[in-house]
Amino acid sequence: MEAILGVITGVGLSAACGFRIFVPLLVLNLAAMYGYVHLAPGFEWIGGSYATVALATATLLEVIAYYIPWLDNMMDAIASPVSVIAGTIATASVITDMPPSLKWMVAIIAGGGIAGLLQGSTAALRAKSSLLTGGAGNVGISTLELAGSTVTAILAVILPVIGLILVAVFGVYLIVKAVRRRFPNGDRGK
């Protein structure tokens, strides 16, 4: 049961990494420091005070960077591969009761995959917004991403099942949107 709860928590944190890289890692750090989350062996450093300082600084810089119109698109180019790594680490760090080979397979495929998918979606949305609004609409997108990352990460730690449901609903929304874009006239397999 603990392994399943770890996977659910990790998937929620990974989804949050798709919106912002450092916000969910900071939430994980604080949750570990205050005993809400147990970290897997080898990942105890995430719950340390040095990690708090580093992650809080990185979070602040990341949040500021996404509010600068030209820098936000550059950040997306960097964040796309880094979010996969962050999602993988976030997932692996909370799976405590699973054989290492299975744990890393789940962390890479589920954690990294979800983070990469969401980061790619938000990067595409930001690029479209930049094209249509000259970057003026990106502030709203950045605010929604920050809120989404924060809420998803907190839910993943405090109420993991609710966090997983939120991630699943958002995933279904993205799939439906992609299908409608691919088949705009309702010609879905006819």
TAUR-V203105 format. One record per residue. N is the residue number from 1. RES is the residue in three letters. PHI is phi in whole degrees, -180 to 180 (NA if undefined). PSI is psi in whole degrees, -180 to 180 (* if undefined). NEAR is the number of other ideal C-beta (glycine too) atoms within 12 Angstrom. Layout:
((N | RES | PHI | PSI | NEAR) (N | RES | PHI | PSI | NEAR))
This chain:
((1 | MET | NA | -39 | 11) (2 | GLU | -64 | -35 | 17) (3 | ALA | -66 | -41 | 21) (4 | ILE | -65 | -43 | 19) (5 | LEU | -62 | -38 | 25) (6 | GLY | -63 | -42 | 35) (7 | VAL | -64 | -44 | 37) (8 | ILE | -62 | -46 | 34) (9 | THR | -62 | -44 | 49) (10 | GLY | -63 | -40 | 51) (11 | VAL | -64 | -42 | 47) (12 | GLY | -63 | -44 | 49) (13 | LEU | -64 | -38 | 59) (14 | SER | -65 | -41 | 51) (15 | ALA | -61 | -41 | 50) (16 | ALA | -64 | -33 | 49) (17 | CYS | -65 | -24 | 53) (18 | GLY | -71 | -24 | 44) (19 | PHE | -89 | -48 | 48) (20 | ARG | -142 | 142 | 49) (21 | ILE | -78 | -48 | 45) (22 | PHE | -92 | -22 | 40) (23 | VAL | -58 | -52 | 41) (24 | PRO | -66 | -32 | 54) (25 | LEU | -69 | -35 | 47) (26 | LEU | -68 | -42 | 38) (27 | VAL | -60 | -44 | 40) (28 | LEU | -61 | -43 | 49) (29 | ASN | -58 | -50 | 39) (30 | LEU | -66 | -39 | 28) (31 | ALA | -63 | -39 | 32) (32 | ALA | -69 | -40 | 32) (33 | MET | -62 | -36 | 26) (34 | TYR | -98 | 10 | 15) (35 | GLY | 82 | 14 | 11) (36 | TYR | -81 | -23 | 22) (37 | VAL | -134 | 140 | 37) (38 | HIS | -102 | 127 | 26) (39 | LEU | -88 | 148 | 33) (40 | ALA | -68 | 154 | 34) (41 | PRO | -56 | 135 | 17) (42 | GLY | 95 | -13 | 15) (43 | PHE | -114 | 14 | 29) (44 | GLU | -61 | -26 | 18) (45 | TRP | -59 | -27 | 22) (46 | ILE | -63 | -30 | 35) (47 | GLY | -91 | 9 | 28) (48 | GLY | -89 | 165 | 18) (49 | SER | -70 | -33 | 15) (50 | TYR | -65 | -39 | 15) (51 | ALA | -66 | -35 | 27) (52 | THR | -60 | -47 | 25) (53 | VAL | -63 | -47 | 15) (54 | ALA | -64 | -46 | 19) (55 | LEU | -71 | -36 | 35) (56 | ALA | -65 | -42 | 22) (57 | THR | -64 | -47 | 18) (58 | ALA | -63 | -39 | 25) (59 | THR | -63 | -46 | 33) (60 | LEU | -60 | -46 | 19) (61 | LEU | -64 | -40 | 21) (62 | GLU | -65 | -44 | 35) (63 | VAL | -62 | -46 | 29) (64 | ILE | -62 | -45 | 18) (65 | ALA | -60 | -36 | 26) (66 | TYR | -74 | -10 | 38) (67 | TYR | -96 | 2 | 24) (68 | ILE | -101 | 115 | 18) (69 | PRO | -50 | -48 | 23) (70 | TRP | -80 | -29 | 17) (71 | LEU | -75 | -29 | 23) (72 | ASP | -63 | -39 | 36) (73 | ASN | -69 | -36 | 29) (74 | MET | -67 | -38 | 20) (75 | MET | -63 | -36 | 31) (76 | ASP | -62 | -38 | 37) (77 | ALA | -64 | -38 | 18) (78 | ILE | -77 | -41 | 21) (79 | ALA | -69 | -26 | 37) (80 | SER | -58 | -55 | 30) (81 | PRO | -73 | -33 | 20) (82 | VAL | -69 | -33 | 27) (83 | SER | -64 | -34 | 44) (84 | VAL | -64 | -44 | 31) (85 | ILE | -65 | -46 | 25) (86 | ALA | -62 | -42 | 46) (87 | GLY | -64 | -39 | 49) (88 | THR | -64 | -46 | 36) (89 | ILE | -65 | -44 | 38) (90 | ALA | -60 | -43 | 55) (91 | THR | -69 | -48 | 46) (92 | ALA | -62 | -33 | 39) (93 | SER | -72 | -21 | 40) (94 | VAL | -109 | -2 | 50) (95 | ILE | -89 | 104 | 41) (96 | THR | -100 | -24 | 28) (97 | ASP | -125 | 65 | 18) (98 | MET | -151 | 144 | 25) (99 | PRO | -57 | 141 | 13) (100 | PRO | -54 | -42 | 16) (101 | SER | -65 | -41 | 12) (102 | LEU | -70 | -41 | 18) (103 | LYS | -58 | -46 | 30) (104 | TRP | -71 | -32 | 23) (105 | MET | -65 | -46 | 20) (106 | VAL | -64 | -43 | 33) (107 | ALA | -63 | -43 | 38) (108 | ILE | -72 | -49 | 26) (109 | ILE | -73 | -54 | 24) (110 | ALA | -77 | -54 | 37) (111 | GLY | -65 | -57 | 44) (112 | GLY | -66 | -38 | 35) (113 | GLY | -65 | -46 | 28) (114 | ILE | -66 | -44 | 44) (115 | ALA | -61 | -44 | 46) (116 | GLY | -66 | -40 | 30) (117 | LEU | -63 | -47 | 31) (118 | LEU | -69 | -39 | 43) (119 | GLN | -63 | -42 | 38) (120 | GLY | -62 | -40 | 25) (121 | SER | -65 | -45 | 31) (122 | THR | -71 | -33 | 39) (123 | ALA | -65 | -41 | 32) (124 | ALA | -65 | -41 | 22) (125 | LEU | -63 | -43 | 30) (126 | ARG | -65 | -41 | 37) (127 | ALA | -62 | -42 | 23) (128 | LYS | -65 | -42 | 19) (129 | SER | -64 | -41 | 26) (130 | SER | -62 | -41 | 25) (131 | LEU | -67 | -42 | 15) (132 | LEU | -82 | -32 | 14) (133 | THR | -117 | 2 | 17) (134 | GLY | 68 | 21 | 13) (135 | GLY | 98 | -12 | 25) (136 | ALA | -66 | -33 | 16) (137 | GLY | -79 | -10 | 21) (138 | ASN | -70 | -24 | 34) (139 | VAL | -63 | -43 | 22) (140 | GLY | -64 | -42 | 20) (141 | ILE | -63 | -43 | 33) (142 | SER | -62 | -40 | 35) (143 | THR | -66 | -44 | 19) (144 | LEU | -65 | -40 | 23) (145 | GLU | -64 | -43 | 40) (146 | LEU | -63 | -46 | 31) (147 | ALA | -64 | -44 | 19) (148 | GLY | -62 | -42 | 33) (149 | SER | -65 | -44 | 47) (150 | THR | -65 | -50 | 27) (151 | VAL | -64 | -45 | 28) (152 | THR | -63 | -43 | 45) (153 | ALA | -66 | -43 | 49) (154 | ILE | -65 | -44 | 29) (155 | LEU | -62 | -39 | 30) (156 | ALA | -61 | -33 | 46) (157 | VAL | -86 | -44 | 39) (158 | ILE | -88 | -44 | 22) (159 | LEU | -130 | 75 | 20) (160 | PRO | -57 | -37 | 32) (161 | VAL | -67 | -41 | 19) (162 | ILE | -64 | -42 | 20) (163 | GLY | -60 | -41 | 37) (164 | LEU | -65 | -40 | 29) (165 | ILE | -62 | -43 | 20) (166 | LEU | -60 | -44 | 29) (167 | VAL | -63 | -43 | 42) (168 | ALA | -64 | -43 | 20) (169 | VAL | -62 | -44 | 16) (170 | PHE | -65 | -38 | 30) (171 | GLY | -63 | -43 | 24) (172 | VAL | -63 | -41 | 14) (173 | TYR | -58 | -46 | 16) (174 | LEU | -63 | -40 | 24) (175 | ILE | -66 | -46 | 16) (176 | VAL | -61 | -43 | 15) (177 | LYS | -63 | -42 | 17) (178 | ALA | -66 | -41 | 18) (179 | VAL | -65 | -42 | 16) (180 | ARG | -66 | -34 | 15) (181 | ARG | -71 | -38 | 15) (182 | ARG | -71 | -37 | 14) (183 | PHE | -123 | 75 | 14) (184 | PRO | -68 | -24 | 11) (185 | ASN | -97 | 17 | 9) (186 | GLY | 79 | 9 | 10) (187 | ASP | -86 | 75 | 10) (188 | ARG | -102 | 79 | 13) (189 | GLY | 89 | 14 | 7) (190 | LYS | -84 | * | 6))
